[in-house]
Amino acid sequence: MKEQNVPVYEAPKVETYTDEELLETLGAAHTGYVNGYNLLS
């Protein structure tokens, strides 16, 4: 019987960000913040 080449499983990496990091990375339009107020909560 032939051996199968199965890739090794790697668990997904979970990354967390603070509100300030999200604002800096994405900008206000993508985070729901306008003039310092969170419109999504």
Number of C-alpha atoms within 10 A of each C-alpha: 3 4 5 6 6 6 6 6 6 6 6 6 5 5 5 7 9 8 11 9 11 14 16 11 12 10 14 16 9 10 16 14 16 11 7 8 10 11 10 7 6
